[in-house]
Amino acid sequence: MGPRTSSAEPPGPLVALAGRARLTSDSRLVGLEILGVLTVIGVIAWFPDQLPLSLPGIALSMFGLWGVADHFRHSGRRSRAVHLPLRVLQFVVAVIGTTAVAAAIYVIAGRLIGTVVS
């Protein structure tokens, strides 16, 4: 048996999210960014002792920002000098968004387990 080729493997969640972001309009992506930022601001303003509640807002905002950067990078109107910084931005945003999602799952699991244990 030889190694599996990448075409036979199903796409991972990040590839699926990237595909979804590429199909989403710029205005909707910007709306998601704004919604995410407003969620974070709302949590900070009204529930400052519950900052983990802002993690989904961070992830949502990062999804929108990644998508806008991807659209901008592939628009064809940009010079090569902008291409690399946009790729770096997309990488940083993907790391932040993925970390926010993982942390949110960890917090939810911790709260559920804490509820069951106590």
N, C-alpha and C positions, 0 to 999 in steps of 0.2 A: 504494500500500500504506500503510495506516495503522499507527499504533503497536500493538504487541501489548498485549492486555489482561492484567491480572494473573491472571485466571482461566484463561487459556490456558497460562500458564507453570507448569512443575512447581515444587513447593515446594523451597526451598533446604534445605541440611542443618540450619540452625538452626531452621527452621520444623518440619522433621521431628522434630528432637530435642524441641522444645517439645510437639509432639503426643504423642510417646512419654512424656514426663514427665507430661503431663496424664492419660494412661491408666494410669499406674503408681500403685500404692497408696502412701499416706503411709509405712506401715511399711517398704516396700521402698525408698522414697527415702531414708528415714533410715538404713536398712542400707547403702545405697550411700555415703552421706555418711561413715558410720563406717568402712566399708572403705577409702574414699579417704584419710581422716585416718590410719588405722592404716598404710596403705601409705607415706604420707609420713613418719610417725614411724619406721617400720621402716627406710626408706632412710637417714634421718638417723642413726639409731642404729648400723646395721650397715655402711652404705656411705657414710660422710660425704663421701668424695671423689668420689662418683658422684651428686650431687644431681639431675642431669637425669633419673635414673630415677624420681624422685618426680613428674614432670610428669603421667603418666597418673592417678596418685592424686589430684592436685589437680583435674584435669578431671572425674574421677568424682565427687568430693566436691561440686564446683560444680554438676554436673548434679542431684544429689540436693537440694542447697540451693535451686536454682532451682525445682525441682518442688514442694518443700514450700511455698515462698513463694507460688507460683502457686495451689496448692490453698487456702492460707490466705487469699489475696486474693480468690478467687472463692467462698469458702464462704458468703457472704451474711450472716455474723454479725459482720462487721467494720464499723467506722465509716469514714466518708470520710477521717478524719484519719489512718488507718492505710494507706489505699489508696496514696497518693503515696510514702510511705517504702518500702513493699513494691515498688513499681514501680522505684524507684531502686535498691533492693537487688538486684532481678532484673537490672537493667541492669549493675550492677557485677559481679555474679556471672557473667553471660554474657560480659562482657569478659575476666574472669580465666580462665574456663573455655576460651574460644576461644583466648586467648593461650597457655594451657598446651598445648592440642592442637597449635596451630601450632608452638610451640617443640619439642614432642616429635617432630613430623614432621621438623623442621629438624635436630634432634639425630640422629635415626635416619638420615636421608639423609647427614648429615655423616660419621657413623661408617661407613656403608656405602661411601661414596665414599673415605674415608680408608683403608679396608681394601683397596679395589681399587687405589688409587694406590700405596700402600706395598707 
